[in-house]
Amino acid sequence: MKKTICLLVLLLIVMSSGCFNPSQADSEPHHNLATQTTPEPSPDTEVPSEPAPSAPADVTSDVTPVVNPGDSPASQTDTIPAVSKSWYFKPNQNHETPQVNNEIQPLALEGTVYYALPQNAPQIYLTFDEGYEQGYTGQILDILKEHNVPAVFFITGHYLKSQPDLIKRMVAEGHQVANHTYNHPDLSKVSKERFDKELDQLEQEFEQLTGSTMAPFLRPPMGNYSLTTLQWAKERNYKTVFWSMAFHDWDPNDQPGADFSHRYVTEHIHPGAIILLHAVSESNTQALPRIIEDLRAAGYVFAPLPE
């Protein structure tokens, strides 16, 4: 009996001291809501991914960074942008400029970012992303030459090394050749040092190859960016170029067909459109003459991007 009384007294002392609080057992640590970010809206968005510049057989999803073999990711000690974003827009068939993230609007107005230019003019802008060659870029250049259409080709380091003759032809025929980074990394996850190196190396090797300076445009791989990387590009006198029209055309093994490419472009065209096409697409190549002819017939004018 004495032992039982002693145990009860001891239990009362422990509970009164606050060492055990049953309500704490199921409690969660408090989150600092100030550090949380709201994800970008997802309904009706289009953010096309891009095929690996060094491995045509491996077409990645739009959430996976694509880099060349041996390309080292940024060190964990590097300073990288805090908030990664993916370019998105809400397409429409009213021939109106798509809705985009509101934070982009002031940057577009000041000319730091392009996604559609100018809103009330008939000019439209044809752009191609070049990560690797599938045998269609020569045909695309033939079509552009025949129809006297200027275009912007965004190239990677892999493309520059593997297709020097095509790049020289782009320059010789008056097209703008612009920066898609050397190794095609997710720029929103690299340090400032890595960011600069990606642009510098491509600029330098392009100038060595062609004797020309790259057009001052940067297209972030996979459409991934942060407000910080947009500022870094601006400090280098680059305009970051997104797009106001694109569709699933980047997988050579999953092509939508020429009729779809033609229909999609003509149904979604709008004044000032920046059209993103991937040059690995057989569908786009086959549809391109009809696209050019029908858009011109509708009153649109193909123009180079203003530098």
C-alpha positions in Angstrom: 0.0 0.0 0.0 2.8 2.4 0.9 4.5 1.7 -2.5 1.2 2.5 -4.3 0.7 5.8 -2.5 4.3 6.8 -3.3 3.8 6.1 -7.0 0.7 8.2 -7.1 2.4 11.1 -5.4 5.3 10.9 -7.9 3.0 10.8 -10.9 1.1 13.9 -9.6 4.4 15.8 -9.2 5.6 15.0 -12.8 2.3 16.0 -14.4 2.2 19.3 -12.5 5.7 20.2 -13.6 4.6 20.4 -17.3 7.0 17.7 -18.6 4.2 16.0 -20.4 1.4 17.7 -22.1 -1.0 15.4 -24.0 -2.0 18.2 -26.3 1.5 18.5 -27.6 1.7 14.9 -28.9 -0.4 15.7 -32.0 0.7 19.2 -32.6 2.6 20.3 -35.7 5.4 22.9 -35.8 4.2 26.3 -37.0 5.0 27.2 -40.6 6.3 30.6 -41.5 3.8 31.6 -44.1 5.9 34.4 -45.3 8.3 31.9 -46.9 5.7 30.1 -48.9 4.9 31.0 -52.5 1.8 30.4 -54.4 2.3 28.3 -57.5 1.6 29.7 -61.0 -2.0 29.1 -62.3 -2.2 25.9 -64.2 -5.5 25.7 -66.1 -5.2 26.2 -69.9 -1.5 26.9 -69.7 1.1 25.9 -72.3 4.8 25.7 -71.4 6.4 23.5 -74.0 9.5 21.6 -73.0 12.4 21.1 -75.3 14.3 18.1 -76.5 17.8 17.4 -75.1 20.4 19.1 -77.3 22.8 16.2 -76.9 20.5 13.2 -77.1 17.8 13.3 -79.7 16.3 10.1 -78.5 15.6 11.5 -75.0 12.8 14.0 -75.1 12.3 15.3 -71.5 9.3 16.6 -69.7 8.9 20.3 -69.1 9.9 20.0 -65.5 13.2 18.3 -66.1 16.4 20.4 -66.7 18.2 19.3 -69.8 22.0 19.6 -69.9 24.8 18.1 -72.0 26.8 15.2 -70.5 29.5 16.4 -68.2 27.6 19.7 -67.5 27.9 20.2 -63.8 24.9 21.7 -61.9 25.4 24.8 -59.8 27.3 24.2 -56.5 25.1 24.1 -53.4 27.2 27.0 -52.1 26.3 29.2 -55.1 23.7 31.9 -54.8 20.7 31.0 -57.0 17.3 32.7 -57.5 14.9 32.0 -54.7 11.7 31.5 -56.7 11.6 29.5 -59.9 8.8 30.1 -62.3 7.6 28.6 -65.6 6.4 30.7 -68.5 2.7 30.2 -69.1 -0.1 31.8 -71.1 -3.8 31.3 -71.6 -4.5 30.8 -75.3 -7.6 31.9 -77.1 -9.1 31.7 -80.5 -10.3 35.3 -80.6 -7.0 36.5 -82.3 -6.2 38.4 -79.1 -3.0 38.5 -77.1 -3.1 35.7 -74.5 -3.2 36.4 -70.8 0.1 36.0 -69.0 1.4 36.5 -65.5 0.7 40.1 -64.3 4.2 40.5 -63.0 5.5 40.3 -66.6 3.4 43.2 -67.9 5.6 46.1 -66.6 8.7 44.3 -67.8 7.1 43.9 -71.2 6.2 47.6 -71.3 9.7 48.6 -70.6 11.1 46.2 -73.2 13.0 43.9 -70.8 10.8 40.9 -71.8 9.2 40.1 -75.1 6.2 37.8 -75.5 4.1 39.7 -78.0 4.9 42.9 -79.8 3.2 45.5 -80.5 -0.3 44.7 -79.6 -2.1 46.7 -82.3 0.1 46.1 -85.3 0.1 43.4 -88.0 3.7 42.4 -87.4 4.3 38.8 -86.2 7.5 37.1 -85.2 8.6 33.6 -86.2 11.0 31.9 -83.8 12.6 28.5 -83.9 14.4 26.7 -81.0 17.4 24.6 -82.0 18.7 22.1 -79.5 19.7 19.4 -82.0 19.2 18.6 -85.7 16.6 16.2 -87.0 17.1 17.0 -90.7 14.5 19.7 -91.1 16.3 23.0 -90.5 17.7 23.1 -94.1 14.2 22.7 -95.5 12.9 25.4 -93.1 15.6 27.7 -94.4 14.7 26.9 -98.0 11.0 27.8 -97.3 11.9 31.0 -95.5 14.2 32.1 -98.4 11.6 31.2 -101.0 8.9 33.3 -99.2 11.3 36.0 -98.0 10.4 35.6 -94.3 12.8 36.5 -91.5 13.1 34.3 -88.4 14.9 34.1 -85.1 16.8 30.9 -84.4 17.6 30.3 -80.7 20.6 27.9 -80.6 22.5 26.0 -77.9 26.2 25.1 -77.7 25.5 21.6 -78.9 23.8 22.9 -82.0 26.5 25.3 -82.7 29.2 22.6 -82.5 27.2 20.0 -84.5 25.7 22.2 -87.2 28.2 25.0 -88.0 27.1 25.1 -91.7 23.5 25.6 -90.9 24.3 28.4 -88.5 26.5 30.1 -91.1 23.6 29.8 -93.5 21.2 31.4 -91.0 23.5 34.4 -90.7 24.2 34.6 -94.4 20.5 34.7 -95.2 19.8 37.5 -92.8 18.1 35.7 -89.9 18.7 36.6 -86.3 20.6 33.9 -84.3 20.1 34.3 -80.6 21.1 32.7 -77.3 19.4 29.6 -75.9 22.3 29.0 -73.5 25.3 26.8 -74.0 24.3 23.7 -72.0 20.5 24.2 -71.8 20.2 24.3 -68.0 17.2 25.5 -66.0 18.4 29.1 -65.5 16.2 29.6 -62.5 18.3 27.2 -60.6 21.8 28.4 -61.4 24.2 30.9 -59.9 25.0 34.3 -61.4 28.4 33.0 -62.3 26.9 30.0 -64.1 24.3 32.2 -65.8 27.0 34.5 -67.2 29.1 31.6 -68.4 26.2 30.0 -70.2 25.7 33.1 -72.2 29.3 34.1 -72.6 30.5 30.8 -74.0 27.8 30.7 -76.7 28.4 34.3 -77.6 32.2 33.7 -78.0 32.0 30.5 -80.0 29.3 32.0 -82.2 31.5 35.0 -83.0 34.5 32.7 -83.7 32.4 30.7 -86.1 30.6 33.4 -88.0 32.5 36.6 -87.3 29.1 38.1 -86.3 27.6 39.1 -82.9 24.6 37.2 -81.6 21.3 39.0 -81.6 20.6 40.3 -78.1 17.8 37.9 -77.2 17.7 35.1 -74.6 15.2 32.4 -74.5 15.3 30.5 -71.2 15.4 26.8 -71.6 12.1 25.2 -70.9 10.6 28.6 -70.2 12.0 28.5 -66.7 13.0 31.8 -65.1 12.9 34.0 -62.0 12.6 37.8 -61.6 16.3 37.7 -60.7 17.3 36.0 -64.0 15.2 38.5 -66.0 17.2 41.2 -64.2 20.5 39.5 -64.9 19.6 39.3 -68.6 18.6 43.0 -68.6 22.0 43.9 -67.1 23.7 42.2 -70.0 21.5 44.2 -72.5 19.6 41.0 -73.4 15.8 40.9 -73.9 14.3 37.8 -72.5 12.1 36.3 -75.3 9.1 34.1 -74.3 6.2 33.4 -76.7 2.5 33.9 -77.1 1.9 30.8 -79.2 3.2 27.3 -79.0 2.0 23.7 -79.0 3.2 20.2 -78.5 5.6 19.9 -81.5 8.9 19.1 -79.9 8.8 15.3 -79.8 9.9 13.8 -83.2 8.1 10.6 -82.2 4.8 12.2 -81.3 4.1 14.7 -84.1 0.6 16.3 -84.4 0.6 16.3 -88.2 1.0 19.1 -90.7 -2.8 19.9 -90.7 -2.8 20.3 -87.0 0.2 22.6 -87.0 -1.3 24.8 -89.7 -4.7 24.9 -88.1 -3.4 25.7 -84.6 -1.2 28.6 -85.8 -3.9 30.1 -88.0 -6.6 29.8 -85.3 -4.4 31.2 -82.5 -2.6 34.0 -84.4 -3.0 37.5 -83.1 -1.3 40.9 -83.8 2.2 41.0 -82.4 2.4 37.2 -81.9 5.8 35.6 -81.1 5.4 32.1 -82.5 7.5 29.3 -81.0 8.2 26.4 -83.3 10.6 23.6 -82.8 12.8 22.8 -85.8 12.8 19.1 -85.1 9.2 18.9 -86.1 8.3 17.3 -89.4 4.7 18.6 -89.0 5.9 22.2 -88.7 8.2 21.9 -91.7 5.5 20.4 -93.9 2.9 23.1 -92.7 5.2 26.1 -92.9 4.5 27.2 -96.5 0.8 27.1 -95.9 1.2 28.9 -92.6 3.2 31.7 -94.2 0.8 32.1 -97.2 -2.4 32.0 -95.1 -1.1 34.4 -92.5 0.0 36.9 -95.1 -3.4 36.6 -96.8 -4.9 37.5 -93.5 -2.9 40.7 -93.4 0.0 39.8 -91.1 3.5 40.8 -91.8 6.5 38.7 -90.8 9.2 40.8 -89.1 12.5 40.5 -87.3 12.5 41.1 -83.5 13.4 44.7 -82.7 16.8 44.9 -81.1 
